[in-house]
Amino acid sequence: MKIVIYSKNNCVFCNKAKHLTKSLGLTYTEKKMEEFDSPQAMLEDIGKQVRTMPQIKIDDKLVGGYNQLVEYFADKGLVNFKGEIIAKG
C-alpha cells in the first residue's frame, strides 16, 4: 500500500492522519505544503482542487481528508468508525 499524506504545519487533522497511519504499522510519504513552490503546485500534485488539509492518496487514488481516511481503514476492517484500531495493517 503506497500512502502519501499532504499536510501543512500546525494542522491537527494532518497530525491525526499521520498518527493513525503509523499506529496501524503502515508507512507513508509526507508532502508538506510549505515544501512546494506554491499552493497551486501542491494542488497540481494532488490532482484536484481541494480546500482542506490533510489530503491522502492511497495507491495513487485520492481518498480525501482525515475522516475519509478513517472510513477507508474502517472498510478494510482496520479501525472502527471512531478511528480506533481493531487490527494492524
C-alpha positions as CSV (number, residue, x, y, z in Angstrom):
1,M,0.0,0.0,0.0
2,K,1.5,3.3,-1.1
3,I,0.3,6.2,1.1
4,V,1.0,9.9,0.5
5,I,-0.2,12.4,3.1
6,Y,-0.3,16.0,2.0
7,S,0.0,18.2,5.1
8,K,0.7,21.6,6.4
9,N,2.4,22.9,9.6
10,N,0.2,23.2,12.7
11,C,-2.6,21.1,11.3
12,V,-4.3,18.9,13.9
13,F,-6.0,16.6,11.4
14,C,-2.8,16.2,9.5
15,N,-1.1,15.0,12.7
16,K,-4.1,12.7,13.4
17,A,-3.8,11.2,10.0
18,K,-0.1,10.6,10.3
19,H,-0.5,9.1,13.8
20,L,-3.4,6.8,12.7
21,T,-1.3,5.5,9.8
22,K,1.8,4.9,11.9
23,S,-0.3,3.2,14.6
24,L,-1.6,0.8,12.1
25,G,2.0,-0.2,11.3
26,L,1.8,1.4,7.8
27,T,4.4,3.7,6.3
28,Y,3.7,6.8,4.3
29,T,5.4,9.6,2.4
30,E,4.6,13.1,3.7
31,K,4.4,16.1,1.3
32,K,4.2,19.4,3.2
33,M,2.5,22.4,1.7
34,E,5.4,24.5,2.8
35,E,7.9,22.5,0.6
36,F,6.0,23.3,-2.6
37,D,6.9,26.3,-4.7
38,S,3.3,27.5,-4.4
39,P,-0.1,26.3,-3.2
40,Q,-1.1,25.8,-6.9
41,A,1.9,23.4,-7.4
42,M,0.7,21.3,-4.5
43,L,-2.8,21.2,-5.9
44,E,-1.4,20.1,-9.2
45,D,0.5,17.3,-7.4
46,I,-2.7,16.2,-5.6
47,G,-4.6,16.3,-8.9
48,K,-7.7,18.1,-7.6
49,Q,-8.7,21.5,-6.3
50,V,-9.1,20.9,-2.6
51,R,-9.6,23.4,0.3
52,T,-8.6,21.4,3.4
53,M,-5.7,19.5,4.7
54,P,-4.7,16.8,5.0
55,Q,-5.3,15.2,1.7
56,I,-4.4,11.5,1.4
57,K,-3.6,9.3,-1.6
58,I,-3.5,5.6,-1.3
59,D,-2.1,3.7,-4.3
60,D,-2.3,6.9,-6.3
61,K,-6.0,7.4,-5.7
62,L,-7.2,10.4,-3.7
63,V,-9.0,9.2,-0.6
64,G,-9.6,12.7,0.8
65,G,-9.1,14.1,4.3
66,Y,-8.8,12.6,7.8
67,N,-12.5,11.5,8.0
68,Q,-12.3,9.8,4.6
69,L,-9.1,8.0,5.8
70,V,-10.9,6.7,8.8
71,E,-13.7,5.4,6.5
72,Y,-11.1,3.8,4.2
73,F,-9.4,2.0,7.0
74,A,-12.8,1.0,8.5
75,D,-13.8,-0.5,5.2
76,K,-10.6,-2.6,5.3
77,G,-11.5,-3.7,8.9
78,L,-8.5,-2.0,10.5
79,V,-10.4,0.6,12.6
80,N,-13.9,1.3,13.8
81,F,-15.8,4.4,12.6
82,K,-14.3,6.3,15.6
83,G,-10.8,5.7,14.2
84,E,-10.0,3.2,17.0
85,I,-7.7,0.5,15.8
86,I,-9.2,-3.0,15.7
87,A,-6.5,-4.7,13.6
88,K,-3.0,-3.9,12.3
89,G,-2.3,-3.3,8.6
